[in-house]
Amino acid sequence: MNNTSNFGKWMALTAALLGWLFDGLEMGLFPLVARPALIELGVSPGDVVGWNGIITALFLVGAATGGVLFGWLGDRLGRVRAMMLSVLTYALLSGACGFAHAPWHIGVLRFLAALGMGGEWSLGVALINEIWPDRSRAFLAGLIGAAANCGYLIIALVGRSLTTYVHNLSSGLADLGLSESTIRFLIGEQQSGWRLLMMFGTLPALLTFFIRLYVPESHRWESERDKGAASHWATRDLIAVFIGSFGACGIVAVWGYDLPLPMQIAGTVVGLVVVTVGYIYPLFVYLQRVVAANEQSARSQDNEHNRWQPIIGRMLFAACLSGIALLGTWGTIQQAPTWADQMTIDASTGKSSLPSARSDTQIWASIGAIVGTILAALAADWLGRRMTYTLLCAGSLVIVPTLFMGTTPFDWYFLPVVFLAGAITASFYGWLPLYLPELFRTNVRATGQGFGFNFGRVIAAVGVLQLGNLKGIFGDPQVYMVLSLIYVIGMVLIWFMPETKGQPLPE
């Protein structure tokens, strides 16, 4: 029974929505400033794509690791305490990127910041689904995705304003008494203000005070803790998670160096095995301890839910479904701002003839994503989870080639198509918060869905690392049509998963 007060429910929802909003803000930060930041840090224009891929991949790997790490903490310590730690992690470390002096500084800091961001997603989803009644799940899932894209929209608007008023900002900083060298450091040689935007990422740290004061713990998790289930999570199991993260970073490393293709493929396969085993191991040993602690329960029908095989099977399938959505997003629509910038480059000056093209593209994509995530969650409650996922894949398969191959050059219809692309390709992030919690019981929900969603980021990271290689093979923009074929796999895979429409959240 849910004993949480209405006030507690709304405070938890407010905190979670703000957390997801800031998640979106963090995700949108680097794509917006990547080119000017990397060039200022000494990267040649020809190497920007490669470095951008490496840093993006490290961010995705960090989010994957954080989803498992903080998911584990959420099942062990409680949703609220773990959420506070995750928010503080990504806020402070994201802001630290504004002080970077080399490209690898940003790579390391983005990896560490993403630990908290990946964790916050899984914790917030678990908390809201466990506090609010089942009939609200679809609408709340839509809000989750919409909130994240609101953050993406906010950082795009801030970036556009900074581009427009950067000279006024320089004067304002001078009026505050800052030295010329400090202002030059903050604004940047290209007048992009990328350091200020990265420092802007520390704002979510304020959210921890709100969470600490007003957000109640999940009654479902407290019930599991009172039964002693939380005590079966062991701290030493975290070693496996860190080993898994090393495997993921190893994948990034083998593609970051100019190694022979067979070595890169072999390194990727080995890395994926290490990641999978490392991330799954804590849940595996936890379930073994649960069964060993109660032999009678081990013979009961309820123990079918405590056995590791079906749970881990669902985790792996969920990871594939998430990976398809994430790879599709990071490999296509996330590249749209860069694509817009590329289409407006003046060959004689090497600068964009329309400086706002990048931020305008991100704004329109974000607005579309806000609409799409809400509609996708509601559609899943109407049509069913599997049919909705199939339709989202089919729509994405059509809109991605339309965006990158049917809108050149940059013309009046480009931004409306970006809106549609954002609405369709980002709609999965309204569907995933609805479906993934329905696959796991309370005692493993944060860990299970954390793995399911965030391991997909490792898959996406591998794909992002290949973007430069694939461009060399297929050309630009044909590469985006090739990447969109990943949605065909999703249209088949979803029918091997259970339909959960109309079913209560598993206890």
C-alpha positions as CSV (number, residue, x, y, z in Angstrom):
1,M,0.0,0.0,0.0
2,N,1.2,3.5,-0.9
3,N,1.4,5.6,2.3
4,T,3.1,8.6,0.6
5,S,1.3,11.9,1.1
6,N,0.1,13.9,-1.9
7,F,2.6,16.6,-1.0
8,G,5.4,14.0,-0.9
9,K,4.3,12.6,-4.3
10,W,4.4,16.1,-5.9
11,M,7.7,17.0,-4.3
12,A,9.2,13.7,-5.6
13,L,7.8,14.4,-9.0
14,T,9.2,18.0,-9.0
15,A,12.6,16.8,-7.9
16,A,12.7,14.0,-10.5
17,L,11.5,16.3,-13.3
18,L,14.1,18.9,-12.4
19,G,16.7,16.1,-12.3
20,W,15.8,15.0,-15.8
21,L,15.7,18.5,-17.0
22,F,19.2,19.0,-15.9
23,D,20.1,15.7,-17.5
24,G,19.0,17.1,-20.8
25,L,20.9,20.2,-20.1
26,E,24.1,18.2,-19.5
27,M,23.6,16.2,-22.7
28,G,23.0,19.3,-24.8
29,L,26.0,21.2,-23.5
30,F,28.9,19.6,-25.3
31,P,27.3,19.1,-28.8
32,L,26.6,22.8,-28.7
33,V,30.2,23.9,-27.9
34,A,32.2,21.0,-29.2
35,R,33.7,22.6,-32.3
36,P,34.8,26.0,-30.8
37,A,36.0,24.3,-27.6
38,L,38.1,21.7,-29.3
39,I,39.7,24.1,-31.7
40,E,40.5,26.5,-28.9
41,L,42.1,23.6,-27.0
42,G,44.5,22.9,-29.9
43,V,42.6,20.4,-32.0
44,S,42.9,21.0,-35.8
45,P,39.6,21.4,-37.7
46,G,40.2,18.1,-39.5
47,D,40.5,16.2,-36.2
48,V,37.4,17.8,-34.5
49,V,35.1,15.0,-35.7
50,G,37.4,12.3,-34.3
51,W,37.8,14.0,-30.9
52,N,34.1,14.8,-30.7
53,G,33.4,11.1,-31.2
54,I,35.9,10.0,-28.5
55,I,34.5,12.5,-25.9
56,T,30.9,11.6,-26.8
57,A,31.7,7.9,-26.5
58,L,33.4,8.5,-23.1
59,F,30.3,10.4,-22.0
60,L,28.0,7.5,-23.0
61,V,30.2,5.0,-21.3
62,G,30.2,7.0,-18.2
63,A,26.4,7.2,-18.2
64,A,26.3,3.5,-18.7
65,T,28.6,2.8,-15.8
66,G,26.7,5.4,-13.6
67,G,23.4,3.8,-14.4
68,V,24.6,0.5,-13.0
69,L,26.6,2.0,-10.1
70,F,23.9,4.4,-8.9
71,G,21.2,1.8,-9.7
72,W,23.0,-0.5,-7.3
73,L,23.3,2.3,-4.7
74,G,19.6,3.0,-5.2
75,D,18.6,-0.6,-4.4
76,R,21.1,-0.8,-1.5
77,L,20.8,2.7,0.2
78,G,17.5,3.9,-1.1
79,R,16.3,6.0,-4.1
80,V,16.6,9.4,-2.5
81,R,20.1,9.2,-1.0
82,A,21.5,7.8,-4.2
83,M,19.7,10.4,-6.3
84,M,21.3,13.2,-4.2
85,L,24.8,11.7,-4.8
86,S,24.1,11.3,-8.6
87,V,23.0,14.9,-9.0
88,L,25.9,16.3,-7.1
89,T,28.3,14.2,-9.2
90,Y,27.2,15.3,-12.6
91,A,26.7,18.9,-11.6
92,L,30.1,19.6,-10.1
93,L,32.1,17.6,-12.7
94,S,30.3,19.0,-15.6
95,G,31.0,22.5,-14.4
96,A,34.6,21.6,-14.0
97,C,34.8,21.1,-17.8
98,G,34.8,24.9,-18.1
99,F,38.4,24.9,-16.7
100,A,39.8,22.4,-19.2
101,H,43.1,23.1,-20.8
102,A,43.3,20.0,-23.1
103,P,40.8,17.9,-25.0
104,W,41.5,14.8,-22.8
105,H,40.6,16.9,-19.8
106,I,37.1,17.3,-21.2
107,G,36.9,13.6,-22.0
108,V,37.8,12.5,-18.5
109,L,35.5,15.1,-16.8
110,R,32.6,14.3,-19.2
111,F,33.0,10.6,-18.3
112,L,33.0,11.3,-14.6
113,A,30.0,13.7,-14.9
114,A,28.1,11.2,-16.9
115,L,28.3,8.7,-14.0
116,G,25.9,10.8,-12.1
117,M,23.7,11.6,-15.0
118,G,23.2,7.9,-15.9
119,G,22.4,7.2,-12.3
120,E,19.9,10.0,-11.9
121,W,17.8,8.7,-14.8
122,S,17.3,5.2,-13.4
123,L,16.8,6.4,-9.8
124,G,14.3,9.0,-10.7
125,V,12.3,6.6,-12.9
126,A,12.2,4.0,-10.1
127,L,11.2,6.5,-7.5
128,I,8.3,8.0,-9.4
129,N,6.9,4.7,-10.6
130,E,7.0,3.3,-7.0
131,I,5.4,6.4,-5.4
132,W,2.7,7.3,-7.9
133,P,-0.3,4.9,-8.7
134,D,-0.1,2.6,-11.7
135,R,-2.8,4.5,-13.7
136,S,-0.4,7.5,-13.9
137,R,2.6,5.7,-15.3
138,A,2.1,6.6,-19.0
139,F,1.6,10.3,-18.4
140,L,4.5,10.4,-16.0
141,A,6.8,8.6,-18.4
142,G,5.9,11.2,-21.1
143,L,6.8,13.9,-18.6
144,I,10.2,12.3,-17.9
145,G,11.2,12.4,-21.6
146,A,9.7,15.9,-22.0
147,A,11.6,17.2,-19.0
148,A,14.9,16.0,-20.3
149,N,14.3,17.6,-23.7
150,C,13.2,20.8,-21.9
151,G,16.8,20.9,-20.5
152,Y,18.1,20.3,-24.0
153,L,16.0,23.2,-25.2
154,I,17.1,25.5,-22.4
155,I,20.8,25.1,-23.1
156,A,20.2,25.7,-26.8
157,L,18.4,29.0,-26.0
158,V,21.2,30.0,-23.6
159,G,23.7,29.2,-26.2
160,R,21.9,31.2,-28.9
161,S,21.6,34.2,-26.5
162,L,25.3,33.9,-25.7
163,T,26.2,33.9,-29.4
164,T,24.0,37.0,-30.0
165,Y,25.1,39.0,-26.9
166,V,28.6,37.8,-26.4
167,H,30.1,41.3,-26.9
168,N,27.7,42.8,-24.3
169,L,28.7,40.0,-22.0
170,S,32.3,40.8,-22.3
171,S,31.6,44.4,-21.4
172,G,29.5,43.3,-18.4
173,L,32.3,41.1,-17.1
174,A,34.7,44.0,-17.4
175,D,32.3,46.2,-15.4
176,L,32.4,43.6,-12.7
177,G,36.2,44.2,-12.4
178,L,37.4,41.0,-14.1
179,S,40.8,41.3,-15.8
180,E,41.1,41.2,-19.6
181,S,42.9,37.9,-19.4
182,T,40.1,36.4,-17.3
183,I,37.5,37.6,-19.7
184,R,39.4,36.3,-22.7
185,F,39.6,32.9,-20.9
186,L,35.8,32.8,-20.2
187,I,34.6,34.1,-23.6
188,G,37.2,32.2,-25.7
189,E,39.3,33.1,-28.7
190,Q,36.4,32.4,-31.0
191,Q,33.9,34.5,-28.9
192,S,31.8,31.3,-28.3
193,G,31.6,31.5,-24.5
194,W,31.9,27.7,-24.3
195,R,33.6,27.8,-20.9
196,L,30.7,29.8,-19.4
197,L,28.2,27.4,-20.8
198,M,30.1,24.4,-19.3
199,M,30.3,26.2,-15.9
200,F,26.5,26.8,-16.2
201,G,26.3,23.0,-15.7
202,T,27.0,23.4,-11.9
203,L,23.4,24.7,-11.3
204,P,21.9,21.3,-10.7
205,A,23.9,21.0,-7.5
206,L,21.3,23.2,-5.9
207,L,18.7,20.5,-6.5
208,T,20.3,18.3,-3.8
209,F,19.1,20.6,-1.0
210,F,15.5,20.4,-2.3
211,I,15.7,16.6,-2.5
212,R,17.2,16.4,1.0
213,L,14.4,18.5,2.5
214,Y,11.2,17.5,0.7
215,V,11.5,14.2,-1.2
216,P,10.2,11.1,0.5
217,E,11.7,7.7,0.1
218,S,9.9,5.0,-1.9
219,H,7.5,3.0,0.3
220,R,8.1,0.0,-1.9
221,W,11.9,0.1,-1.3
222,E,11.4,0.7,2.4
223,S,9.2,-2.4,2.5
224,E,12.0,-4.4,0.8
225,R,14.6,-3.0,3.2
226,D,12.5,-3.9,6.2
227,K,12.3,-7.5,5.0
228,G,16.1,-7.5,4.9
229,A,16.4,-7.6,1.0
230,A,18.7,-4.5,0.8
231,S,21.2,-6.2,3.1
232,H,22.0,-8.7,0.5
233,W,23.7,-6.1,-1.7
234,A,27.4,-6.1,-0.9
235,T,29.8,-3.2,-1.4
236,R,32.6,-5.5,-2.7
237,D,30.4,-6.2,-5.7
238,L,31.1,-2.7,-7.0
239,I,34.6,-3.9,-8.0
240,A,32.9,-5.7,-10.9
241,V,31.2,-2.5,-12.1
242,F,34.5,-0.7,-12.2
243,I,36.1,-3.6,-14.1
244,G,33.2,-3.3,-16.5
245,S,33.8,0.4,-17.0
246,F,37.5,-0.3,-17.8
247,G,36.2,-2.7,-20.5
248,A,34.0,0.1,-21.9
249,C,36.8,2.6,-21.8
250,G,39.0,0.0,-23.6
251,I,36.6,0.0,-26.5
252,V,36.9,3.8,-26.8
253,A,40.7,3.4,-26.6
254,V,41.0,0.9,-29.4
255,W,39.0,3.1,-31.8
256,G,40.8,6.2,-30.6
257,Y,44.1,4.9,-31.9
258,D,45.0,4.1,-35.5
259,L,45.1,0.3,-35.1
260,P,44.4,-2.3,-37.7
261,L,40.7,-3.1,-38.2
262,P,40.9,-6.7,-37.0
263,M,42.5,-5.5,-33.7
264,Q,39.8,-2.9,-33.2
265,I,37.0,-5.5,-33.8
266,A,38.6,-8.0,-31.4
267,G,39.1,-5.3,-28.8
268,T,35.5,-4.3,-29.1
269,V,34.2,-7.8,-28.7
270,V,36.5,-8.4,-25.7
271,G,35.4,-5.1,-24.2
272,L,31.7,-5.8,-24.6
273,V,32.1,-9.2,-22.9
274,V,34.0,-7.5,-19.9
275,V,31.3,-4.8,-19.7
276,T,28.4,-7.2,-19.8
277,V,29.9,-9.6,-17.1
278,G,31.0,-6.7,-14.9
279,Y,27.7,-4.9,-15.0
280,I,25.6,-8.0,-14.5
281,Y,27.7,-9.6,-11.7
282,P,26.4,-7.5,-8.8
283,L,22.8,-8.5,-9.6
284,F,23.8,-12.2,-10.1
285,V,25.5,-12.6,-6.7
286,Y,22.7,-10.6,-5.0
287,L,20.0,-13.0,-6.3
288,Q,22.2,-16.0,-5.2
289,R,22.3,-14.5,-1.7
290,V,18.6,-14.0,-1.6
291,V,17.9,-17.6,-2.4
292,A,20.6,-18.9,-0.1
293,A,19.2,-16.8,2.8
294,N,15.8,-18.5,2.7
295,E,15.7,-22.1,1.5
296,Q,11.9,-22.2,1.9
297,S,11.6,-19.2,-0.4
298,A,13.9,-20.9,-2.8
299,R,11.3,-23.7,-3.3
300,S,8.3,-21.3,-3.5
301,Q,6.6,-20.0,-6.6
302,D,7.8,-16.5,-5.7
303,N,11.4,-17.6,-6.2
304,E,10.8,-17.7,-9.9
305,H,11.1,-14.0,-9.7
306,N,14.4,-14.2,-7.8
307,R,16.1,-16.5,-10.2
308,W,18.8,-14.8,-12.1
309,Q,18.1,-16.3,-15.6
310,P,14.8,-14.5,-16.5
311,I,15.8,-11.2,-14.9
312,I,19.2,-11.0,-16.6
313,G,17.6,-12.1,-19.9
314,R,15.2,-9.1,-19.6
315,M,18.1,-6.8,-18.8
316,L,19.9,-7.8,-21.9
317,F,16.9,-7.5,-24.2
318,A,16.1,-4.1,-22.6
319,A,19.7,-3.0,-23.2
320,C,19.3,-3.9,-26.9
321,L,16.0,-1.9,-27.2
322,S,17.6,1.1,-25.4
323,G,20.8,0.7,-27.5
324,I,18.8,0.9,-30.7
325,A,17.0,4.1,-29.6
326,L,20.3,5.7,-28.2
327,L,22.4,4.8,-31.3
328,G,19.7,6.1,-33.5
329,T,19.6,9.4,-31.6
330,W,23.3,10.0,-31.0
331,G,24.2,8.9,-34.5
332,T,21.6,11.0,-36.3
333,I,19.5,13.7,-34.7
334,Q,22.3,14.6,-32.2
335,Q,24.5,15.3,-35.3
336,A,21.9,17.7,-36.8
337,P,23.4,20.9,-35.2
338,T,26.8,20.0,-36.6
339,W,25.1,19.2,-40.0
340,A,23.4,22.5,-40.0
341,D,26.7,24.3,-39.2
342,Q,28.4,22.4,-41.9
343,M,25.9,23.4,-44.5
344,T,26.3,27.1,-43.7
345,I,30.1,27.2,-43.7
346,D,31.6,29.9,-45.9
347,A,34.4,28.2,-47.8
348,S,36.4,31.5,-48.1
349,T,36.4,32.3,-44.3
350,G,35.9,28.8,-42.8
351,K,33.1,30.3,-40.6
352,S,29.4,29.8,-40.6
353,S,27.4,32.3,-42.6
354,L,24.6,31.8,-40.2
355,P,26.1,31.6,-36.7
356,S,22.7,30.7,-35.1
357,A,22.1,27.7,-37.4
358,R,23.5,25.2,-34.8
359,S,21.5,26.5,-31.9
360,D,18.4,27.0,-34.0
361,T,18.6,23.4,-35.1
362,Q,18.9,22.2,-31.5
363,I,16.0,24.4,-30.4
364,W,13.6,23.0,-33.0
365,A,14.7,19.4,-32.4
366,S,14.2,19.9,-28.7
367,I,10.7,21.3,-29.1
368,G,9.8,18.3,-31.3
369,A,11.3,15.9,-28.8
370,I,9.2,17.4,-26.0
371,V,6.0,16.8,-28.0
372,G,7.1,13.4,-29.2
373,T,8.0,11.9,-25.8
374,I,4.7,12.8,-24.3
375,L,2.7,11.4,-27.3
376,A,4.8,8.2,-27.4
377,A,4.1,7.4,-23.7
378,L,0.3,8.0,-24.2
379,A,0.3,5.9,-27.4
380,A,2.0,3.0,-25.6
381,D,-0.8,3.1,-23.0
382,W,-3.4,3.0,-25.9
383,L,-1.8,0.7,-28.5
384,G,0.4,-1.4,-26.3
385,R,4.1,-1.3,-25.6
386,R,5.3,-3.5,-28.5
387,M,3.2,-2.0,-31.2
388,T,4.2,1.6,-30.2
389,Y,7.9,0.7,-30.2
390,T,7.5,-0.8,-33.7
391,L,5.8,2.3,-35.0
392,L,8.4,4.6,-33.5
393,C,11.1,2.5,-35.3
394,A,9.3,2.7,-38.6
395,G,8.8,6.5,-38.3
396,S,12.5,7.0,-37.4
397,L,13.5,4.9,-40.4
398,V,11.7,7.3,-42.7
399,I,12.5,10.7,-41.0
400,V,16.3,10.3,-40.7
401,P,17.0,10.0,-44.4
402,T,14.5,12.7,-45.1
403,L,16.4,15.1,-42.7
404,F,19.9,14.5,-43.9
405,M,19.3,13.8,-47.6
406,G,16.2,15.8,-48.5
407,T,16.9,19.2,-46.8
408,T,20.2,20.4,-48.4
409,P,21.1,23.1,-48.7
410,F,20.0,24.9,-45.5
411,D,16.6,26.3,-46.5
412,W,13.3,27.4,-45.0
413,Y,12.0,23.8,-44.7
414,F,15.0,22.5,-42.9
415,L,13.9,23.5,-39.4
416,P,10.3,22.1,-39.7
417,V,11.8,18.8,-40.8
418,V,14.2,19.0,-37.8
419,F,11.1,19.4,-35.6
420,L,9.6,16.2,-37.0
421,A,12.8,14.3,-36.7
422,G,13.2,15.4,-33.0
423,A,9.6,14.4,-32.3
424,I,9.9,10.9,-33.8
425,T,13.5,9.9,-33.0
426,A,13.4,11.2,-29.4
427,S,9.9,9.7,-28.7
428,F,11.6,6.5,-27.4
429,Y,12.6,8.5,-24.3
430,G,8.9,8.7,-23.3
431,W,8.4,5.0,-24.1
432,L,11.5,3.6,-22.2
433,P,10.6,5.2,-18.8
434,L,7.2,3.5,-19.1
435,Y,8.3,0.1,-20.2
436,L,11.6,-0.7,-18.4
437,P,10.3,-0.3,-14.8
438,E,7.5,-2.8,-15.7
439,L,10.1,-5.5,-16.4
440,F,11.6,-5.8,-12.9
441,R,10.5,-6.3,-9.3
442,T,11.1,-3.7,-6.6
443,N,14.2,-5.3,-5.1
444,V,16.1,-5.1,-8.4
445,R,14.2,-2.4,-10.3
446,A,16.8,0.4,-10.1
447,T,19.6,-2.0,-11.0
448,G,17.7,-3.8,-13.7
449,Q,16.4,-0.7,-15.5
450,G,19.7,1.1,-14.9
451,F,21.5,-1.6,-16.8
452,G,18.8,-1.9,-19.4
453,F,18.8,1.8,-20.3
454,N,22.4,2.7,-19.7
455,F,24.1,-0.4,-21.2
456,G,22.4,0.8,-24.4
457,R,24.7,3.8,-24.1
458,V,27.7,1.5,-24.5
459,I,26.2,0.2,-27.7
460,A,25.6,3.8,-28.8
461,A,29.2,4.7,-27.9
462,V,30.5,2.0,-30.2
463,G,28.3,3.4,-33.0
464,V,29.3,7.0,-32.4
465,L,33.0,6.0,-32.6
466,Q,32.4,4.5,-36.0
467,L,30.7,7.6,-37.4
468,G,34.0,9.0,-38.8
469,N,34.9,5.6,-40.4
470,L,31.4,5.2,-41.8
471,K,31.5,8.7,-43.3
472,G,34.7,7.6,-45.1
473,I,33.0,4.5,-46.5
474,F,29.5,5.8,-47.4
475,G,30.0,9.5,-47.6
476,D,28.2,12.4,-46.0
477,P,25.1,12.5,-45.6
478,Q,24.5,8.9,-46.8
479,V,26.1,7.6,-43.6
480,Y,23.0,8.8,-41.6
481,M,20.7,6.7,-43.8
482,V,22.9,3.7,-43.1
483,L,22.8,4.3,-39.4
484,S,19.0,4.5,-39.5
485,L,18.9,0.9,-40.5
486,I,19.4,0.0,-36.9
487,Y,15.7,0.7,-36.4
488,V,14.9,-2.4,-38.5
489,I,16.4,-4.6,-35.8
490,G,14.3,-2.9,-33.2
491,M,11.1,-3.6,-35.2
492,V,11.9,-7.3,-34.9
493,L,13.4,-7.5,-31.4
494,I,10.5,-5.9,-29.5
495,W,8.2,-8.8,-30.3
496,F,10.4,-11.1,-28.2
497,M,9.6,-9.0,-25.1
498,P,6.5,-9.3,-22.9
499,E,3.5,-7.0,-23.4
500,T,2.9,-5.2,-20.1
501,K,0.0,-2.9,-21.0
502,G,-2.6,-2.9,-18.2
503,Q,-0.5,-4.9,-15.8
504,P,0.5,-3.6,-12.3
505,L,4.0,-2.7,-11.4
506,P,5.7,-6.0,-10.2
507,E,6.3,-6.1,-6.5
